[in-house]
Amino acid sequence: MPASQSKVPWRPPVPAGVSMRDLLASCAAAAVISRPPAEPEPERMEPVRRHRDAA
C-alpha cells in the first residue's frame, strides 16, 4: 500500500438532507396524527359525598 493513501476506510459522502431533530419531530407528529382519538372517560357512578363543616 503506497504511503500516500490514508488508512481510514472509505465511507460514502453524507447527502444533505433533514436534520435528526426534524426527522424525530416529524415522526412524533405522524404518531400523534395516526392515533385514533381517545374515548371519553366514563362518568362516575358513585354519589358525591358532601363534607360537613366542622363545629
Secondary structure, 3 states (H helix, E strand, C coil): CCCCCCCCCCCCCCCCCCCHHHHHHHHHHHHHHHCCCCCCCCCCCCCCCCCCCCC
